[in-house]
């Protein structure tokens, strides 16, 4: 509203000065007219006037005295008129110089502001966009890696179930339950306990990992949408840069026209270019500059408000979309945003890790007991034939290795979900890319766009400097 108010008030002032006219406000009315321009015009309207009839002198002596006094009076008046005209001429030349210098300086001000618009504003904002793209791409990479690891966990879990089933089949479904040796009961209880733990682990993974992966895919979708919007922002700023370049081209054309006007060059071509091309196009881009300045101001203020407490704002936005998440991923995202102050308690990730730990411990004890026996000893302990005993020993080894692979994979998942992985990415994306680079860039964009608008209005106010001087001889 402030920029709009300035534009309206300034526009009314310019219109008022033009209405007031050359005699009252001089070149501020929009034209450079010589002081004798109007006088010369009005003097030509009088036609022919008859000189006053003078009485004849009484004699020659009085006639000579009258002519002498008249000549002295005329010479004195001519000197005073010449001095007054010289003062007017010098004052007018100073005004012309002031108008042209003010117009040129205003044009240079627009060019300098446009350079700052690109060098400071666009460059800073482009840096923030690049950082944001990099952060979002990194989030997607980590999410996809986590998805692959959770899929591997499901695969390893299924492999464990398959190995357990195959071992049962190869031992005739007995698994050492028919042995009478001192270790038979220990092996039997251990395998039964392991089978129970693996079944429970399978249920937990099936119930949670699917939702876990879906939430990670939803996170990837959100980051892709944000990335697409950032690319749209780049297009918007590309348009802004193009408009700035066009304004600079127009300014340079106007400065060139000012040079020709100062040299007294004025013809149909220069008048057509000035009145039909330069001013209409310049006015159009001036309106666009005003619109962009307003948009940059609003966006900069919104960004500044957001960056007072960015974590709180982001958390509030996420909680409004909490229904899109169905696993512990949402709690972990809040954990990263909050600066990793409170880690999610009793989450599915920790529960699965604990269950895997139980299975690893159980199968480790059982496999160590069986793999420390020879085949004949195992046959005797479990009451199995050689083939079944060999299958039991091989199955125990496979179960041992499979649980360790599953445990290793899940440790990697937990490592990826640690604060040190996601929080720096979030900090770079929100605190650095947006609250530092983007807000700084928006501030420069607004300031430079507003400066362009101000100097453009000054060019309109001192537009008389663009035109040639109207001399008395220019009017018949």
RODO-2510 file (C-alpha; in nm, 4 decimals, decimal comma):
residues 476
     n   res          X          Y          Z
     1     x     0,0000     0,0000     0,0000
     2     x     0,2894     0,2362     0,0701
     3     x     0,4297     0,1963    -0,2807
     4     x     0,0841     0,2416    -0,4319
     5     x     0,0281     0,5580    -0,2270
     6     x     0,3645     0,7002    -0,3377
     7     x     0,2860     0,6210    -0,7013
     8     x    -0,0580     0,7834    -0,6894
     9     x     0,0551     1,0979    -0,5059
    10     x     0,3588     1,1408    -0,7266
    11     x     0,1509     1,0866    -1,0393
    12     x    -0,0977     1,3547    -0,9301
    13     x     0,1906     1,5954    -0,8595
    14     x     0,3302     1,5419    -1,2109
    15     x    -0,0144     1,5961    -1,3657
    16     x    -0,0630     1,9098    -1,1550
    17     x     0,2705     2,0534    -1,2675
    18     x     0,1814     1,9904    -1,6312
    19     x    -0,1544     2,1635    -1,5857
    20     x     0,0116     2,4606    -1,4138
    21     x     0,2090     2,5268    -1,7312
    22     x     0,5462     2,6621    -1,8326
    23     x     0,4954     3,0172    -1,7033
    24     x     0,4292     2,9051    -1,3441
    25     x     0,6567     2,6021    -1,2905
    26     x     0,9061     2,6281    -1,5749
    27     x     1,0553     2,3074    -1,7120
    28     x     0,8716     2,1056    -1,4445
    29     x     0,5696     2,1345    -1,6743
    30     x     0,7427     1,8939    -1,9114
    31     x     0,8884     2,1152    -2,1844
    32     x     1,1852     2,3462    -2,2348
    33     x     1,0411     2,6680    -2,3782
    34     x     1,2547     2,9756    -2,4317
    35     x     1,1274     3,2839    -2,2391
    36     x     1,0764     3,4700    -2,5665
    37     x     0,8812     3,1807    -2,7192
    38     x     0,5406     3,3022    -2,5986
    39     x     0,6316     3,6692    -2,6483
    40     x     0,7353     3,6138    -3,0040
    41     x     0,4151     3,4261    -3,0659
    42     x     0,1924     3,6985    -2,9229
    43     x     0,3761     3,9844    -3,0931
    44     x     0,3022     3,8323    -3,4314
    45     x    -0,0694     3,8408    -3,3620
    46     x    -0,0909     4,2227    -3,3491
    47     x    -0,0800     4,2753    -3,7273
    48     x     0,0249     4,6288    -3,8206
    49     x    -0,0222     4,9166    -3,5808
    50     x     0,0046     5,2783    -3,6754
    51     x     0,2626     5,4940    -3,5006
    52     x     0,1297     5,7835    -3,2949
    53     x     0,0928     6,1177    -3,4765
    54     x     0,3378     6,3657    -3,3442
    55     x     0,3029     6,7423    -3,3615
    56     x     0,5442     6,9316    -3,5804
    57     x     0,8054     7,1329    -3,3945
    58     x     0,7795     7,5071    -3,4088
    59     x     1,1287     7,5599    -3,5534
    60     x     1,4488     7,3810    -3,6541
    61     x     1,6292     7,4457    -3,3265
    62     x     1,3584     7,2836    -3,1143
    63     x     1,3481     6,9909    -3,3607
    64     x     1,7205     6,9218    -3,3152
    65     x     1,6907     6,9376    -2,9363
    66     x     1,3975     6,6913    -2,9408
    67     x     1,5804     6,4405    -3,1625
    68     x     1,8926     6,4514    -2,9409
    69     x     1,6996     6,3811    -2,6215
    70     x     1,5025     6,0996    -2,7898
    71     x     1,8223     5,9286    -2,9104
    72     x     1,9772     5,9346    -2,5623
    73     x     1,6615     5,7847    -2,4107
    74     x     1,6466     5,5062    -2,6730
    75     x     2,0135     5,4111    -2,6205
    76     x     1,9618     5,3915    -2,2434
    77     x     1,6523     5,1726    -2,2829
    78     x     1,8289     4,9434    -2,5295
    79     x     2,1123     4,8813    -2,2816
    80     x     1,8684     4,7958    -2,0012
    81     x     1,6669     4,5636    -2,2268
    82     x     1,9841     4,3886    -2,3470
    83     x     2,1057     4,3287    -1,9888
    84     x     1,7656     4,1982    -1,8828
    85     x     1,7513     3,9641    -2,1834
    86     x     2,1033     3,8379    -2,1043
    87     x     1,9979     3,7573    -1,7472
    88     x     1,6900     3,5733    -1,8704
    89     x     1,8981     3,3846    -2,1247
    90     x     2,1560     3,2769    -1,8655
    91     x     1,8852     3,1723    -1,6205
    92     x     1,7118     2,9716    -1,8898
    93     x     2,0346     2,7998    -1,9906
    94     x     2,0937     2,7033    -1,6269
    95     x     1,7429     2,5590    -1,6077
    96     x     1,7994     2,3622    -1,9271
    97     x     2,1253     2,2263    -1,7869
    98     x     1,9571     2,1357    -1,4560
    99     x     1,6728     1,9554    -1,6362
   100     x     1,9051     1,7577    -1,8614
   101     x     2,1508     1,6671    -1,5820
   102     x     1,8643     1,5626    -1,3505
   103     x     1,7130     1,3495    -1,6271
   104     x     2,0478     1,1838    -1,7073
   105     x     2,1307     1,1218    -1,3400
   106     x     1,7860     0,9698    -1,2849
   107     x     1,8432     0,7408    -1,5816
   108     x     2,1825     0,6382    -1,4459
   109     x     2,0138     0,5765    -1,1107
   110     x     1,7749     0,3326    -1,2790
   111     x     2,0671     0,1517    -1,4449
   112     x     2,2647     0,1256    -1,1176
   113     x     1,9550     0,0001    -0,9331
   114     x     1,8995    -0,2623    -1,2019
   115     x     2,2605    -0,3779    -1,1686
   116     x     2,2103    -0,4173    -0,7916
   117     x     1,8828    -0,5958    -0,8650
   118     x     2,0728    -0,8652    -1,0511
   119     x     2,4110    -0,8669    -0,8737
   120     x     2,2716    -0,8688    -0,5194
   121     x     1,9070    -0,9683    -0,5325
   122     x     1,8849    -1,2252    -0,8095
   123     x     2,2277    -1,3715    -0,7286
   124     x     2,1424    -1,4203    -0,3584
   125     x     1,8035    -1,5663    -0,4351
   126     x     1,9488    -1,7953    -0,7015
   127     x     2,2035    -1,9128    -0,4449
   128     x     1,9208    -1,9928    -0,2034
   129     x     1,7327    -2,1826    -0,4748
   130     x     2,0441    -2,3829    -0,5592
   131     x     2,0952    -2,4687    -0,1916
   132     x     1,7283    -2,5598    -0,1590
   133     x     1,7439    -2,7874    -0,4646
   134     x     2,0558    -2,9525    -0,3260
   135     x     1,8970    -3,0037     0,0173
   136     x     1,5775    -3,1475    -0,1279
   137     x     1,7725    -3,3787    -0,3572
   138     x     1,9739    -3,4987    -0,0580
   139     x     1,6535    -3,5651     0,1374
   140     x     1,5224    -3,7691    -0,1551
   141     x     1,8468    -3,9669    -0,1794
   142     x     1,8432    -4,0480     0,1928
   143     x     1,4747    -4,1391     0,1774
   144     x     1,5277    -4,3719    -0,1188
   145     x     1,8269    -4,5298     0,0539
   146     x     1,6189    -4,5858     0,3666
   147     x     1,3384    -4,7359     0,1558
   148     x     1,5868    -4,9772    -0,0041
   149     x     1,7185    -5,0766     0,3368
   150     x     1,3702    -5,1399     0,4742
   151     x     1,2944    -5,3481     0,1657
   152     x     1,6154    -5,5441     0,2342
   153     x     1,4995    -5,5955     0,5919
   154     x     1,1790    -5,7478     0,4610
   155     x     1,3811    -5,9662     0,2259
   156     x     1,6151    -6,0841     0,5043
   157     x     1,3166    -6,1543     0,7302
   158     x     1,1556    -6,3655     0,4601
   159     x     1,4859    -6,5453     0,4047
   160     x     1,5013    -6,6314     0,7752
   161     x     1,1484    -6,7726     0,7658
   162     x     1,2375    -6,9696     0,4545
   163     x     1,5539    -7,1093     0,6131
   164     x     1,3658    -7,2088     0,9286
   165     x     1,0965    -7,3789     0,7228
   166     x     1,3521    -7,5627     0,5072
   167     x     1,5443    -7,6790     0,8132
   168     x     1,2255    -7,8200     0,9661
   169     x     1,1453    -8,0016     0,6449
   170     x     1,4999    -8,1427     0,6108
   171     x     1,4930    -8,2753     0,9678
   172     x     1,1515    -8,4269     0,9277
   173     x     0,9940    -8,1530     1,1371
   174     x     1,1713    -8,2702     1,4505
   175     x     1,4453    -8,0056     1,5088
   176     x     1,6136    -8,2134     1,7781
   177     x     1,2890    -8,2751     1,9663
   178     x     1,3500    -8,6475     1,9766
   179     x     1,6950    -8,6412     2,1340
   180     x     1,7875    -8,7601     2,4804
   181     x     2,1374    -8,6114     2,5104
   182     x     2,2344    -8,3414     2,7675
   183     x     2,2220    -8,0646     2,5042
   184     x     1,9086    -8,1829     2,3263
   185     x     1,6666    -7,9917     2,5489
   186     x     1,8773    -7,6762     2,5252
   187     x     1,8862    -7,6959     2,1469
   188     x     1,5182    -7,7770     2,1271
   189     x     1,4158    -7,4870     2,3545
   190     x     1,6495    -7,2468     2,1748
   191     x     1,5136    -7,3326     1,8314
   192     x     1,1537    -7,3111     1,9535
   193     x     1,2226    -6,9739     2,1137
   194     x     1,3953    -6,8513     1,7974
   195     x     1,1034    -6,9647     1,5820
   196     x     0,8643    -6,7720     1,8066
   197     x     1,0828    -6,4616     1,7986
   198     x     1,1156    -6,4730     1,4215
   199     x     0,7388    -6,5089     1,3824
   200     x     0,6835    -6,2059     1,6056
   201     x     0,9549    -6,0130     1,4228
   202     x     0,7918    -6,1027     1,0918
   203     x     0,4584    -5,9720     1,2167
   204     x     0,6153    -5,6468     1,3389
   205     x     0,7995    -5,5886     1,0135
   206     x     0,4929    -5,6658     0,8039
   207     x     0,2768    -5,4338     1,0141
   208     x     0,5187    -5,1406     1,0322
   209     x     0,7757    -5,1476     0,7546
   210     x     0,5120    -5,1187     0,4825
   211     x     0,3724    -4,8015     0,6401
   212     x     0,7277    -4,6881     0,7024
   213     x     0,8151    -4,7150     0,3350
   214     x     0,4893    -4,5492     0,2295
   215     x     0,5606    -4,2516     0,4548
   216     x     0,9094    -4,2203     0,3112
   217     x     0,7624    -4,2227    -0,0395
   218     x     0,5148    -3,9540     0,0702
   219     x     0,8099    -3,7503     0,1962
   220     x     0,9770    -3,7876    -0,1431
   221     x     0,6554    -3,6743    -0,3155
   222     x     0,6388    -3,3643    -0,0951
   223     x     1,0003    -3,2736    -0,1700
   224     x     0,9391    -3,3217    -0,5420
   225     x     0,6393    -3,0850    -0,5275
   226     x     0,8495    -2,8248    -0,3457
   227     x     1,1250    -2,8687    -0,6025
   228     x     0,8784    -2,8086    -0,8869
   229     x     0,7558    -2,4898    -0,7205
   230     x     1,1137    -2,3706    -0,6802
   231     x     1,1692    -2,4218    -1,0525
   232     x     0,8587    -2,2070    -1,1114
   233     x     1,0162    -1,9381    -0,8926
   234     x     1,3253    -1,9474    -1,1134
   235     x     1,1064    -1,8800    -1,4172
   236     x     0,9458    -1,5868    -1,2342
   237     x     1,2839    -1,4335    -1,1562
   238     x     1,3937    -1,4932    -1,5122
   239     x     1,1003    -1,2786    -1,6261
   240     x     1,1986    -1,0113    -1,3725
   241     x     1,5532    -1,0043    -1,5091
   242     x     1,4218    -0,9771    -1,8673
   243     x     1,2048    -0,6791    -1,7669
   244     x     1,5073    -0,5152    -1,6023
   245     x     1,7113    -0,5590    -1,9203
   246     x     1,4315    -0,4026    -2,1277
   247     x     1,4144    -0,1045    -1,8924
   248     x     1,7908    -0,0544    -1,9271
   249     x     1,7636    -0,0630    -2,3060
   250     x     1,4909     0,2019    -2,2909
   251     x     1,6974     0,4152    -2,0516
   252     x     1,9980     0,4047    -2,2835
   253     x     1,7750     0,5003    -2,5784
   254     x     1,6373     0,7940    -2,3777
   255     x     1,9855     0,9098    -2,2825
   256     x     2,0823     0,8959    -2,6489
   257     x     1,7748     1,1020    -2,7362
   258     x     1,8739     1,3530    -2,4667
   259     x     2,2115     1,3943    -2,6350
   260     x     2,0503     1,4650    -2,9726
   261     x     1,8072     1,7102    -2,8114
   262     x     2,0968     1,8948    -2,6484
   263     x     2,2558     1,9243    -2,9920
   264     x     1,9334     2,0680    -3,1311
   265     x     1,8510     1,7645    -3,3446
   266     x     1,4739     1,7399    -3,3802
   267     x     1,2788     1,5910    -3,6674
   268     x     0,9834     1,3670    -3,7386
   269     x     1,1885     1,0540    -3,6670
   270     x     1,3073     1,1643    -3,3221
   271     x     0,9596     1,2864    -3,2299
   272     x     0,8014     0,9585    -3,3380
   273     x     1,0564     0,7473    -3,1447
   274     x     1,0171     0,9604    -2,8317
   275     x     0,6394     0,9959    -2,8215
   276     x     0,5217     0,6743    -2,9868
   277     x     0,7815     0,4219    -2,8657
   278     x     0,9989     0,5302    -2,5753
   279     x     0,7435     0,6849    -2,3409
   280     x     0,4618     0,4292    -2,3866
   281     x     0,6937     0,1298    -2,3476
   282     x     0,8774     0,2965    -2,0586
   283     x     0,5479     0,3644    -1,8796
   284     x     0,4413     0,0023    -1,9269
   285     x     0,7618    -0,1335    -1,7766
   286     x     0,7428     0,1250    -1,4997
   287     x     0,4080    -0,0211    -1,3962
   288     x     0,5642    -0,3698    -1,4010
   289     x     0,8536    -0,2456    -1,1858
   290     x     0,6007    -0,1072    -0,9369
   291     x     0,4157    -0,4401    -0,9295
   292     x     0,7370    -0,6376    -0,8769
   293     x     0,8506    -0,4013    -0,6020
   294     x     0,5198    -0,4581    -0,4228
   295     x     0,5441    -0,8369    -0,4611
   296     x     0,9026    -0,8417    -0,3383
   297     x     0,8090    -0,6270    -0,0387
   298     x     0,5199    -0,8549     0,0596
   299     x     0,7304    -1,1689     0,0116
   300     x     1,0225    -1,0217     0,2048
   301     x     0,7997    -0,9277     0,4975
   302     x     0,6389    -1,2732     0,4963
   303     x     0,9825    -1,4367     0,4877
   304     x     1,1036    -1,2196     0,7760
   305     x     0,8002    -1,3150     0,9849
   306     x     0,8565    -1,6816     0,9044
   307     x     1,2223    -1,6662     1,0019
   308     x     1,1512    -1,5295     1,3502
   309     x     1,0674    -1,8870     1,4580
   310     x     1,1042    -2,1050     1,1477
   311     x     1,1055    -2,4369     1,3333
   312     x     0,7767    -2,3596     1,5059
   313     x     0,6137    -2,2554     1,1770
   314     x     0,7359    -2,5637     0,9883
   315     x     0,6227    -2,7921     1,2684
   316     x     0,2782    -2,6295     1,2662
   317     x     0,2479    -2,6798     0,8905
   318     x     0,3500    -3,0453     0,9200
   319     x     0,1045    -3,1129     1,2010
   320     x    -0,1754    -2,9894     0,9764
   321     x    -0,0772    -3,2675     0,7321
   322     x    -0,0144    -3,5316     0,9979
   323     x    -0,2941    -3,7494     0,8591
   324     x    -0,0779    -3,8230     0,5528
   325     x     0,1690    -4,0175     0,7686
   326     x     0,0934    -4,3484     0,9381
   327     x     0,4269    -4,4562     1,0871
   328     x     0,7021    -4,3265     1,3132
   329     x     0,8465    -4,1241     1,0238
   330     x     0,6290    -3,8265     1,1205
   331     x     0,7658    -3,8290     1,4766
   332     x     1,1197    -3,8474     1,3402
   333     x     1,0555    -3,5488     1,1105
   334     x     0,9314    -3,3458     1,4094
   335     x     1,2411    -3,4677     1,5951
   336     x     1,4717    -3,3296     1,3249
   337     x     1,2869    -2,9984     1,2998
   338     x     1,2905    -2,9400     1,6764
   339     x     1,6679    -2,9558     1,6800
   340     x     1,6720    -3,3175     1,7974
   341     x     1,5712    -3,2248     2,1518
   342     x     1,3273    -3,5063     2,2240
   343     x     1,3800    -3,8378     2,0449
   344     x     1,0637    -4,0379     1,9659
   345     x     1,0112    -4,2909     2,2451
   346     x     0,8901    -4,6494     2,1957
   347     x     0,8807    -4,6098     1,8202
   348     x     0,8398    -4,8956     1,5782
   349     x     1,2055    -4,8572     1,4804
   350     x     1,3260    -4,9224     1,8343
   351     x     1,0771    -5,2065     1,8877
   352     x     1,1949    -5,3845     1,5734
   353     x     1,5576    -5,3306     1,6751
   354     x     1,4893    -5,4849     2,0167
   355     x     1,3131    -5,7836     1,8612
   356     x     1,5995    -5,8374     1,6165
   357     x     1,8404    -5,8218     1,9105
   358     x     1,6478    -6,0985     2,0893
   359     x     1,6521    -6,3198     1,7807
   360     x     2,0236    -6,2610     1,7275
   361     x     2,1022    -6,3559     2,0886
   362     x     1,8896    -6,6714     2,0783
   363     x     2,0149    -6,8033     1,7464
   364     x     2,3703    -6,7184     1,8447
   365     x     2,3521    -6,9396     2,1537
   366     x     2,1833    -7,2258     1,9675
   367     x     2,4105    -7,2121     1,6649
   368     x     2,7232    -7,1989     1,8801
   369     x     2,6062    -7,5085     2,0673
   370     x     2,5309    -7,7023     1,7477
   371     x     2,8255    -7,5873     1,5390
   372     x     3,0598    -7,6879     1,8217
   373     x     2,9482    -8,0506     1,7865
   374     x     3,0530    -8,3024     1,5301
   375     x     2,7871    -8,4565     1,3077
   376     x     2,7940    -8,7910     1,4918
   377     x     2,7609    -8,6129     1,8268
   378     x     2,4686    -8,4073     1,6976
   379     x     2,3095    -8,7254     1,5684
   380     x     2,3298    -8,8780     1,9079
   381     x     2,2120    -8,5714     2,0937
   382     x     1,9091    -8,5061     1,8723
   383     x     1,8271    -8,8593     1,7616
   384     x     1,8664    -8,7738     1,3912
   385     x     2,0226    -8,9555     1,1039
   386     x     2,3328    -8,8193     0,9368
   387     x     2,1454    -8,6280     0,6631
   388     x     1,9048    -8,4650     0,9084
   389     x     2,1865    -8,3782     1,1493
   390     x     2,3847    -8,2225     0,8651
   391     x     2,0780    -8,0239     0,7541
   392     x     2,0182    -7,9048     1,1121
   393     x     2,3748    -7,7866     1,1505
   394     x     2,3669    -7,6111     0,8102
   395     x     2,0310    -7,4520     0,8903
   396     x     2,1601    -7,3249     1,2239
   397     x     2,4545    -7,1631     1,0478
   398     x     2,2248    -7,0003     0,7879
   399     x     1,9930    -6,8724     1,0603
   400     x     2,2928    -6,7315     1,2481
   401     x     2,4225    -6,5485     0,9402
   402     x     2,0746    -6,4327     0,8356
   403     x     1,9928    -6,2750     1,1716
   404     x     2,3260    -6,0935     1,1707
   405     x     2,2579    -5,9605     0,8205
   406     x     1,9137    -5,8448     0,9286
   407     x     2,0594    -5,6820     1,2390
   408     x     2,3319    -5,5085     1,0354
   409     x     2,0772    -5,3772     0,7844
   410     x     1,8513    -5,2426     1,0573
   411     x     2,1450    -5,0716     1,2286
   412     x     2,2081    -4,8899     0,9001
   413     x     1,8418    -4,7861     0,8890
   414     x     1,8665    -4,6485     1,2425
   415     x     2,1899    -4,4683     1,1518
   416     x     2,0207    -4,2993     0,8566
   417     x     1,7398    -4,1885     1,0853
   418     x     1,9799    -4,0320     1,3353
   419     x     1,9698    -3,6585     1,3960
   420     x     2,3144    -3,6065     1,2418
   421     x     2,1798    -3,7264     0,9050
   422     x     1,8611    -3,5240     0,8556
   423     x     1,8944    -3,2234     1,0869
   424     x     2,1911    -3,0638     0,9003
   425     x     1,9947    -3,1022     0,5756
   426     x     1,6911    -2,9338     0,7318
   427     x     1,9071    -2,6576     0,8809
   428     x     2,0723    -2,5909     0,5456
   429     x     1,7383    -2,5923     0,3666
   430     x     1,5357    -2,3725     0,6018
   431     x     1,7775    -2,1676     0,8117
   432     x     2,0547    -2,1067     0,5587
   433     x     1,8947    -2,1283     0,2144
   434     x     1,5671    -1,9567     0,3038
   435     x     1,6130    -1,7451     0,6157
   436     x     1,9569    -1,6126     0,5182
   437     x     2,0094    -1,6237     0,1407
   438     x     1,6477    -1,5992     0,0261
   439     x     1,5404    -1,3257     0,2701
   440     x     1,8588    -1,1289     0,1984
   441     x     1,7965    -1,1699    -0,1733
   442     x     1,4330    -1,0606    -0,1406
   443     x     1,5413    -0,7539     0,0571
   444     x     1,7822    -0,6566    -0,2197
   445     x     1,5209    -0,7295    -0,4856
   446     x     1,2651    -0,5083    -0,3159
   447     x     1,5124    -0,2275    -0,2408
   448     x     1,6563    -0,2203    -0,5921
   449     x     1,3141    -0,2527    -0,7594
   450     x     1,1825     0,0304    -0,5425
   451     x     1,4890     0,2403    -0,6305
   452     x     1,4242     0,1718    -0,9992
   453     x     1,0675     0,2881    -0,9509
   454     x     1,1776     0,6085    -0,7705
   455     x     1,4378     0,7032    -1,0315
   456     x     1,1932     0,6235    -1,3120
   457     x     0,9416     0,8634    -1,1573
   458     x     1,2170     1,1239    -1,1360
   459     x     1,2830     1,0754    -1,5060
   460     x     0,9170     1,1455    -1,5744
   461     x     0,9295     1,4536    -1,3530
   462     x     1,2402     1,5865    -1,5335
   463     x     1,1226     1,4655    -1,8742
   464     x     1,1739     1,8156    -2,0149
   465     x     1,5440     1,7296    -2,0382
   466     x     1,4591     1,4715    -2,3040
   467     x     1,3151     1,7277    -2,5458
   468     x     1,4819     2,0012    -2,7537
   469     x     1,4323     2,3659    -2,6587
   470     x     1,1408     2,5511    -2,8186
   471     x     1,2943     2,8760    -2,9530
   472     x     1,1019     3,1807    -3,0840
   473     x     1,2173     3,0979    -3,4319
   474     x     1,0490     2,7551    -3,4076
   475     x     0,7061     2,9160    -3,4339
   476     x     0,5975     3,1200    -3,7385
***
